[in-house]
Amino acid sequence: MRENRLCFPKGGICVSRRLSDIPTGSVERDAAAIQELLQYSDDLQIQDFGRDCEQVKLMFFDTLTDSQSIHEQVLQPILQKPGAAIADCLPAASVSTVQTLSEATSYLLKGYVIVLLTGQQDIVCIAAKSSFTRSVDEPVNEKVVRGAHDGFIENLNVNVHLVRKMIENRQLTVTYYTIGRETQTRVALLYMNNLANKQVVQEMEKRIQAIHADSILGTNFIEEYVEDTPYSPFPQLLSTERPDRVTANLMEGRVALLASGAPTALIFPVTFFAFYQSPDDYNSRWFAGTFFRLIRLISFFIAISFPAIYIATVAFRFEILPSDLIIAIKQSIDKVPYPPLVEAFIMEITIELIREAGIRLPSPLGQTIGVIGGIVIGQAVVQASLVSNIMVIVVAITAIAAYVVPSNEMGTAVRLLRFGFMISAATLGLLGIVLSFTLLLIHLCALESFGTPYFAPLSTGKWRNLKDTIVRFPMWKMSSRPVDATPQRNTQETISRGWQPDDSRE
């Protein structure tokens, strides 16, 4: 309880009273108190009308509510039954009753209409939210050739609905939390109760409840608060905009986290190889999925080491190249006035500038920038002898390899690691590349994602998990769930392929 001066319509006189969180039963006083709690916001609307010799006030935010819903679901039912209680006039599913002013303001901020009645301390709250959500479309960042083409949006209820539509199972559990002292962001934790590791679920619940921040605006904020090693360049939670990908991981025993205002879900625990998997791997035949996955894993090594190998070879070990190739490279770099490391940095930074410009500009202009950057600038810098044509080829192949990664977060980590490898190669040659790979391998083996080794199964030696890691075996060969997900139940109850070919037809 605190001291406040409130102005009530009593001949324009300001009276002083102690403002309590408990409604007084006076419509004018309670409405004034709620206005003060909401800082007299201009979008807070108040409507008065009489009903059976009693004064009624409706309060709502016109920016959060739908005027047609207020008229049809609130005003009409109340006026049509003048003798009945307010709560009895309305559908029970849309009505809540609160006993404090702070609770009433919370409902107002959620898009409810509150009803104040003379002589009654209970405040009736009626749902009348406006709906301004975009349609469910395919994610721009995770397109597939075959499979589902729907993606998450910024509405948490819609996102949970998309997952529940794919898993019609009573074991699917959804737990809601509210974090962010000022933003009051709703967060949903999804898991299969009979598959997910209880310790993983409890650990995430503990980390969510330990978040003390004024502003939480999406899953990317939550990721930084809950990841095991925040200073690592590698993401330890898998971010996706695809409901089918979330569903597949839930059925393996993993846990998903959704937040209001964000069209992405976080999946955990995960390993390094999960970031190189795509729904297309499973929507295609198993040998095609294996081929595509191997291409992506090879692209990881090309993206982080190709410029470094070129720098180390040209600067320290050019004799390992064929003589014809040495002549071509020498003719290319003779007119360049600085070492290969500077060349590589110029080109890599130029590629990043073109990428950022393409993202920020409107789509037609972004395509134009890509053409200008890729053709005009590339050709001009070679003719001006600022960069060798061999370096342009190396950087172009490296950039393509970096964009093969299905995960944007992993792609960013790969692009950052590339600069460290180039510096090591320019300093120590091929030995620097070997040392960099050694340090990278040590770091990957030391990382964990909610208790799961990040580089499993290679770091754990559990080779049976390779069925769906580097390669993809046929579906009927993968009757057991990945051990790295630490599920409660590893194997299915029955054999996946329980029939045998009929040889009698031959």
C-alpha positions in Angstrom: 0.0 0.0 0.0 1.4 3.4 -0.9 0.2 7.1 -0.7 -1.2 8.7 -3.8 -3.2 11.7 -4.8 -6.0 10.8 -7.2 -8.5 13.2 -8.8 -12.1 12.0 -8.7 -15.1 13.8 -10.4 -16.3 15.5 -7.2 -16.6 19.1 -8.4 -13.0 18.9 -9.6 -11.6 18.5 -6.1 -8.5 16.3 -5.6 -8.8 14.1 -2.6 -6.0 12.1 -1.0 -6.4 8.5 0.0 -4.3 5.4 0.4 -4.3 3.4 -2.9 -4.9 -0.2 -2.2 -4.7 -3.1 -4.6 -8.1 -4.3 -3.5 -11.1 -2.9 -5.4 -13.3 -0.6 -3.3 -16.6 -1.3 -5.0 -16.7 2.3 -6.2 -16.7 2.3 -10.0 -15.1 5.8 -10.3 -12.4 5.2 -7.7 -11.4 1.8 -9.1 -11.4 3.1 -12.7 -9.1 6.0 -11.6 -6.8 3.6 -9.8 -6.5 1.4 -12.8 -5.8 4.4 -15.0 -3.0 5.4 -12.7 -1.5 1.9 -12.7 -1.5 2.1 -16.5 0.1 5.6 -16.6 -3.1 7.2 -18.1 -2.3 5.7 -21.5 -4.3 7.3 -24.3 -5.3 3.9 -25.9 -7.1 2.8 -22.7 -10.8 3.3 -23.4 -13.6 3.6 -20.8 -17.3 3.2 -21.6 -20.1 3.9 -19.2 -23.7 2.6 -19.3 -26.5 2.0 -16.9 -28.0 -1.4 -16.0 -30.8 -2.0 -13.5 -30.0 1.3 -11.6 -26.3 0.3 -11.3 -23.4 1.9 -12.9 -21.2 -0.2 -15.2 -17.8 0.7 -16.7 -16.0 -1.2 -19.4 -12.3 -0.7 -19.7 -10.1 -2.0 -22.6 -7.2 -1.1 -24.8 -8.5 -0.4 -28.3 -5.0 -1.4 -29.6 -5.3 -4.9 -28.2 -9.0 -5.7 -28.5 -11.5 -6.2 -31.4 -14.4 -3.7 -31.4 -16.8 -6.1 -33.1 -16.0 -8.8 -30.5 -16.7 -6.3 -27.7 -20.0 -5.4 -29.2 -21.2 -9.0 -29.9 -19.6 -10.9 -27.0 -19.8 -8.3 -24.2 -22.3 -5.5 -24.7 -25.1 -7.4 -26.3 -25.2 -10.3 -23.9 -25.1 -8.0 -20.9 -27.8 -5.7 -22.1 -30.1 -8.5 -23.2 -30.2 -10.0 -19.7 -30.6 -7.0 -17.4 -31.5 -9.0 -14.3 -28.7 -11.6 -14.5 -25.2 -11.5 -13.1 -22.5 -10.3 -15.5 -20.7 -13.6 -15.4 -23.9 -15.5 -16.1 -24.6 -13.5 -19.3 -21.3 -14.5 -21.0 -19.7 -17.7 -22.2 -17.9 -19.4 -19.4 -14.8 -20.1 -21.5 -14.2 -16.4 -22.1 -14.8 -15.0 -18.6 -12.4 -14.8 -15.6 -12.9 -13.1 -12.3 -10.1 -11.3 -10.3 -10.0 -9.7 -6.9 -7.1 -7.2 -7.3 -6.5 -4.2 -9.4 -3.0 -5.4 -10.5 -4.6 -8.7 -11.8 -7.1 -6.6 -13.7 -4.4 -4.5 -15.4 -2.6 -7.7 -16.4 -5.7 -9.0 -18.1 -6.1 -5.6 -19.8 -2.6 -5.9 -21.2 -3.5 -9.3 -22.6 -6.4 -8.0 -24.6 -9.2 -8.5 -22.2 -12.2 -6.2 -21.4 -12.8 -5.6 -17.7 -16.2 -4.8 -16.2 -16.5 -2.7 -13.1 -19.9 -2.8 -11.2 -21.1 -0.5 -8.4 -20.9 -2.2 -5.0 -19.0 -5.3 -6.3 -15.3 -5.9 -5.5 -14.9 -8.8 -8.0 -13.8 -7.6 -11.4 -15.0 -9.6 -14.4 -12.5 -10.0 -17.3 -13.8 -11.0 -20.8 -11.6 -12.1 -23.7 -11.9 -9.9 -26.7 -8.4 -10.1 -28.3 -7.7 -8.7 -31.7 -5.9 -11.0 -34.1 -3.2 -9.6 -36.3 -1.1 -12.6 -37.4 0.5 -13.4 -40.7 -0.5 -16.6 -42.5 1.4 -19.9 -42.0 3.9 -20.0 -44.9 7.0 -21.9 -45.7 10.1 -20.6 -43.8 12.3 -18.5 -46.1 15.5 -19.8 -44.4 14.7 -23.5 -44.4 13.1 -24.4 -47.8 12.8 -28.0 -48.8 12.2 -29.8 -52.1 9.8 -32.4 -50.6 7.8 -32.5 -47.4 5.7 -30.1 -45.4 5.7 -26.4 -46.4 4.4 -24.7 -43.3 6.4 -22.8 -40.8 6.1 -21.1 -37.4 4.8 -17.6 -37.0 5.0 -15.0 -34.2 1.9 -16.3 -32.4 2.8 -18.8 -29.7 -0.7 -20.5 -29.7 -0.5 -21.1 -33.5 3.0 -22.6 -33.2 1.9 -25.0 -30.4 -1.1 -25.9 -32.6 1.1 -26.7 -35.5 3.1 -29.2 -33.4 0.0 -30.7 -31.8 -1.5 -31.2 -35.2 1.4 -33.4 -36.2 1.6 -35.3 -32.8 -1.9 -36.3 -31.8 -0.7 -38.0 -28.7 -1.6 -37.5 -25.0 2.0 -37.8 -24.0 2.9 -34.5 -25.7 3.3 -32.1 -22.8 3.3 -28.3 -23.0 4.4 -26.2 -20.0 4.1 -22.4 -20.0 6.3 -19.8 -18.3 6.4 -16.0 -18.3 9.8 -14.4 -18.3 11.0 -10.8 -18.7 9.9 -8.4 -15.9 8.8 -5.7 -18.3 7.9 -7.6 -21.5 6.1 -10.6 -19.7 7.0 -12.9 -22.6 5.2 -16.3 -22.7 7.4 -19.3 -23.2 6.3 -22.9 -24.0 8.3 -26.0 -23.2 7.3 -29.0 -25.3 8.3 -32.6 -24.8 7.0 -36.2 -25.0 6.5 -37.2 -21.4 7.2 -40.9 -22.1 10.4 -40.2 -24.1 12.1 -37.0 -22.9 14.8 -37.2 -20.2 13.3 -35.8 -17.1 16.7 -34.4 -15.9 17.0 -32.4 -19.2 13.5 -31.0 -18.7 14.1 -30.0 -15.1 17.5 -28.4 -16.0 15.8 -26.2 -18.6 13.0 -25.3 -16.2 15.7 -24.3 -13.7 17.5 -22.2 -16.2 14.3 -20.5 -17.5 13.3 -19.6 -13.9 16.8 -18.2 -13.3 16.5 -15.6 -16.1 16.2 -12.2 -14.5 15.9 -9.6 -17.2 13.6 -6.7 -18.1 13.3 -7.6 -21.7 13.0 -11.0 -23.4 12.0 -10.5 -27.0 12.3 -14.0 -28.4 14.1 -17.4 -28.5 17.4 -15.8 -29.5 17.5 -13.9 -26.2 16.7 -17.1 -24.2 19.4 -19.0 -26.0 22.1 -16.8 -24.7 20.8 -17.1 -21.1 20.5 -20.9 -21.1 23.4 -22.3 -23.2 26.2 -24.2 -21.5 29.2 -22.4 -23.0 28.2 -18.8 -24.0 31.7 -17.9 -25.2 31.9 -20.7 -27.8 31.3 -19.8 -31.4 29.3 -22.9 -31.9 25.5 -22.9 -31.2 24.5 -25.4 -28.5 20.7 -25.3 -29.3 19.3 -26.0 -32.7 17.1 -23.1 -34.0 14.4 -24.0 -36.6 11.3 -22.5 -38.1 9.9 -25.8 -39.2 7.2 -27.7 -37.2 8.1 -31.0 -38.9 11.7 -30.7 -37.7 10.5 -30.0 -34.2 8.2 -33.0 -34.3 10.9 -35.3 -35.5 13.2 -34.2 -32.7 10.4 -34.5 -30.1 9.9 -38.1 -31.2 13.6 -38.8 -30.6 13.3 -37.7 -27.0 14.5 -34.1 -27.3 12.8 -31.0 -25.9 11.7 -27.9 -27.8 11.2 -24.3 -26.6 8.9 -21.8 -28.2 8.4 -18.1 -27.3 5.7 -15.6 -28.2 6.9 -13.0 -30.8 9.4 -15.4 -32.3 8.8 -17.7 -35.3 11.6 -20.1 -34.3 11.9 -23.0 -31.9 15.0 -24.1 -29.9 15.7 -27.8 -29.8 18.0 -29.5 -27.2 20.1 -31.4 -26.4 21.8 -31.5 -29.8 25.1 -32.5 -31.3 27.3 -30.9 -34.0 26.0 -33.2 -36.7 22.3 -32.1 -36.0 23.2 -28.7 -37.6 24.1 -30.4 -40.9 20.9 -32.4 -41.1 17.9 -31.3 -43.2 14.3 -32.5 -43.6 15.2 -33.3 -47.2 17.5 -36.0 -45.9 14.5 -38.0 -44.8 12.1 -36.9 -47.5 14.5 -38.3 -50.2 15.7 -41.9 -50.7 18.2 -43.0 -48.1 21.2 -43.0 -50.5 20.3 -39.5 -51.8 20.0 -38.2 -48.3 23.4 -39.7 -47.4 25.0 -38.1 -50.4 23.6 -34.6 -49.6 24.6 -34.9 -46.0 28.2 -35.9 -46.9 28.3 -32.9 -49.3 27.3 -30.6 -46.4 29.9 -32.1 -44.0 32.6 -31.8 -46.7 31.6 -28.1 -47.1 32.4 -27.6 -43.4 36.1 -28.4 -44.1 36.1 -26.4 -47.3 34.5 -23.3 -45.7 37.0 -23.1 -42.8 40.2 -24.2 -44.4 40.3 -23.6 -48.2 41.6 -20.0 -48.0 44.1 -21.1 -45.3 45.4 -24.0 -47.4 45.9 -21.6 -50.3 47.7 -19.1 -48.2 50.0 -21.7 -46.6 50.8 -23.4 -49.9 51.6 -20.1 -51.8 53.6 -18.6 -48.9 55.4 -21.7 -47.5 55.0 -24.9 -49.6 54.6 -23.9 -53.3 56.8 -26.8 -54.3 54.1 -29.3 -53.6 52.0 -27.9 -56.5 52.4 -29.2 -60.1 54.8 -27.1 -62.1 52.1 -26.0 -64.6 49.9 -24.8 -61.7 52.8 -23.0 -60.1 53.4 -20.9 -63.3 49.7 -20.0 -63.5 49.6 -18.9 -59.8 52.8 -17.0 -60.1 51.5 -15.1 -63.1 48.3 -14.3 -61.2 50.0 -13.0 -58.0 53.0 -11.2 -59.5 51.2 -7.9 -59.9 49.5 -8.0 -56.5 51.4 -5.6 -54.1 50.7 -7.4 -50.8 50.8 -10.9 -49.4 48.0 -13.6 -49.8 46.7 -13.0 -46.3 45.8 -9.4 -47.1 44.3 -10.5 -50.4 42.1 -13.1 -48.6 41.0 -10.6 -46.0 40.0 -8.0 -48.6 37.9 -10.6 -50.5 36.4 -12.1 -47.4 35.3 -8.8 -46.0 34.0 -7.8 -49.4 31.9 -11.0 -49.6 30.5 -10.2 -46.1 29.6 -6.7 -47.1 27.8 -7.9 -50.2 25.9 -10.5 -48.1 24.8 -7.9 -45.5 23.8 -5.4 -48.2 21.8 -8.2 -50.0 19.9 -9.0 -46.7 19.1 -5.4 -45.7 18.0 -4.1 -49.1 14.6 -4.9 -50.7 14.6 -8.2 -52.7 14.9 -6.7 -56.2 17.8 -4.4 -55.1 19.4 -7.3 -53.2 19.6 -9.4 -56.3 21.1 -6.4 -58.2 23.8 -6.0 -55.5 24.7 -9.7 -55.7 25.2 -9.4 -59.5 27.2 -6.2 -59.2 29.3 -7.6 -56.4 29.9 -11.0 -57.9 30.7 -9.9 -61.5 31.5 -6.2 -61.8 33.6 -5.8 -58.6 35.2 -9.2 -58.9 36.4 -8.5 -62.4 37.4 -4.9 -61.6 39.6 -5.8 -58.7 41.4 -8.5 -60.7 42.1 -6.1 -63.6 43.3 -3.4 -61.2 45.8 -6.0 -59.7 44.3 -5.5 -56.3 43.5 -9.2 -56.0 44.6 -12.2 -58.0 42.1 -14.2 -60.0 43.1 -17.4 -58.2 42.1 -15.8 -54.9 38.8 -14.7 -56.3 38.1 -18.4 -57.2 39.2 -19.6 -53.8 37.0 -17.1 -51.9 34.0 -17.8 -54.1 34.2 -21.6 -53.5 34.6 -20.9 -49.8 31.6 -18.6 -49.7 29.4 -21.2 -51.5 30.6 -23.9 -49.1 29.7 -21.7 -46.1 26.1 -21.2 -47.3 25.5 -24.9 -47.8 24.9 -25.3 -44.0 21.2 -25.7 -43.2 21.6 -23.7 -40.0 22.3 -20.0 -40.1 23.9 -20.0 -36.7 26.3 -22.7 -37.6 27.1 -21.0 -40.9 28.0 -17.8 -39.0 30.3 -19.8 -36.7 32.0 -21.3 -39.8 32.6 -17.9 -41.4 34.2 -16.6 -38.2 36.5 -19.6 -37.8 37.8 -19.1 -41.3 39.6 -15.9 -40.3 41.4 -17.6 -37.5 42.6 -20.4 -39.8 43.9 -17.8 -42.3 45.9 -16.0 -39.7 47.4 -19.4 -38.5 48.2 -20.4 -42.0 50.0 -17.0 -42.8 52.0 -17.3 -39.5 53.0 -21.0 -39.4 52.0 -22.4 -42.7 50.6 -25.9 -42.9 51.6 -26.5 -39.3 49.3 -23.6 -38.3 46.4 -25.3 -40.0 47.1 -28.6 -38.2 47.3 -26.8 -34.9 44.1 -24.9 -35.6 42.3 -28.2 -36.5 43.7 -29.8 -33.3 42.4 -26.9 -31.1 39.1 -27.0 -32.9 38.7 -30.8 -32.3 39.6 -30.4 -28.6 37.0 -27.6 -28.2 34.3 -29.6 -30.0 35.0 -32.7 -27.8 34.8 -30.5 -24.6 31.5 -28.8 -25.5 28.2 -30.1 -24.1 24.6 -29.4 -24.8 22.6 -30.1 -21.6 24.8 -32.9 -20.6 25.2 -34.4 -24.1 28.7 -34.4 -25.7 28.6 -32.0 -28.5 30.7 -34.1 -30.9 29.0 -37.4 -30.2 29.1 -40.1 -31.4 32.7 -39.5 -32.6 33.9 -38.3 -29.2 32.0 -41.0 -27.3 32.9 -44.0 -29.5 29.2 -45.2 -29.7 29.4 -46.2 -33.3 25.9 -47.5 -33.6 24.7 -43.9 -33.6 26.4 -43.4 -36.9 23.3 -44.7 -38.6 21.9 -41.2 -38.6 24.9 -39.0 -38.2 27.5 -38.8 -41.0 25.3 -41.0 -43.2 21.6 -41.9 -43.2 20.6 -45.5 -43.1 17.2 -46.7 -44.4 14.3 -45.9 -42.0 13.7 -49.5 -41.2 17.3 -49.9 -40.1 16.9 -47.1 -37.5 14.6 -48.8 -35.0 16.5 -47.2 -32.0 16.5 -43.6 -31.0 19.8 -41.6 -30.9 21.6 -42.1 -27.6 22.8 -38.5 -27.6 19.1 -37.4 -27.1 19.2 -39.4 -23.8 15.6 -40.6 -24.2 13.8 -42.7 -21.6 13.2 -45.5 -24.1 15.8 -46.1 -26.8 14.2 -48.8 -28.9 10.7 -49.2 -30.4 8.4 -51.9 -29.2 8.3 -53.8 -32.5 10.7 -54.3 -35.4 10.2 -51.6 -38.1 10.3 -53.9 -41.1 8.6 -57.1 -40.0 7.9 -58.6 -43.4 10.2 -60.5 -45.8 10.2 -60.6 -49.6 8.1 -63.3 -51.1 10.5 -65.4 -53.2 7.8 -67.8 -54.4 6.9 -65.5 -57.3 10.3 -66.0 -59.0 
